[in-house]
Amino acid sequence: MMHKEIPHFHGWSNIPKNYYTKTKLKNEMGRKPLDVKKYDATLKAMAGGKWRHFVLYHIDHTVPIKPRKVDISKFEFSIQHLSEALYRINKHAKKHRDTKQENYYEGNHKIVGAAKTKQLKYYDLKELVLEKLLEENKAAIKGYHKMFDSYYLLIECGNFTFHRPLSQHEIDEFIDLVEIDEKISSEPVKEISINFYEAEKLLEKYIGVTVKQIARNINPLNPHNYLPFYNTDLHYLVICHSSSIMSKKKLSMKSLISRIFPIAIAKSIL
């Protein structure tokens, strides 16, 4: 019995209609292959500056991904529930940070890229939530810590504290706290009742933006307003801090960049 030969394509622009990678199916179409082992074509294309091999699936051999049902009706936008949710998300981001760092030294660059994407995506969620908590006086800045030659604001919300990268140019505005000489653990040390999926959904509802929209840099509340850019540390920081830096002080781009780079370094190790 003759087996049908699987077509092979070269270059992203040469992919025929209705053929997609698993990543594109999931992220852009909300679909998944019927059987990941039974792909319909192969592809060689540039990704990350290198030629890489991919498998493709025809749209007819995919199904919609069923959304996970998460009930958050028992949670409110209270300081307790929001701080517990943010604590869960923050630890989740740090687990991806650890995965990224561990695999970097082992040369597993594909895992490194995926872990970094998830780490920064959830740090972006954390950033937006902290911003709103501070605006609503549900959180307060206690001072700053120095850690590994970088600076971090310490923000208290309920029974939890969180760190946020800070430029050295701004440290004079805050109380100098003790220096931290070790990486903050990704392991939870406090008991909380909310799970990861509940935490994510509660915080998304609180800020009115989903994690997927954050990943795509979409702000549904104001299409001309910013959302953090998780895929580019520098761009993320320029956008997040431009309102607090450039609107209050007329700075040249050179001056702005001099403030942003130390924060970019801090964000990569937080």
HELIX and SHEET records of a PDB file:
HELIX    1   1 TRP A   12  ASN A   14  5                                   3    
HELIX    2   2 LYS A   22  MET A   29  1                                   8    
HELIX    3   3 ILE A   59  HIS A   61  5                                   3    
HELIX    4   4 ILE A   79  TYR A  105  1                                  27    
HELIX    5   5 HIS A  109  GLU A  135  1                                  27    
HELIX    6   6 GLN A  168  GLU A  173  5                                   6    
HELIX    7   7 PHE A  196  ILE A  207  1                                  12    
HELIX    8   8 VAL A  211  ALA A  215  1                                   5    
HELIX    9   9 ASP A  233  ILE A  245  1                                  13    
HELIX   10  10 MET A  253  ILE A  269  1                                  17    
SHEET    1   A 4 HIS A   8  HIS A  10  0                                        
SHEET    2   A 4 ALA A  41  ALA A  47  1                                        
SHEET    3   A 4 LYS A  50  HIS A  58 -1                                        
SHEET    4   A 4 TYR A  19  TYR A  20 -1                                        
SHEET    1   B 2 ARG A  31  PRO A  33  0                                        
SHEET    2   B 2 THR A  62  PRO A  64 -1                                        
SHEET    1   C 3 ALA A 140  MET A 147  0                                        
SHEET    2   C 3 SER A 150  CYS A 157 -1                                        
SHEET    3   C 3 PHE A 160  LEU A 166 -1                                        
END                                                                             
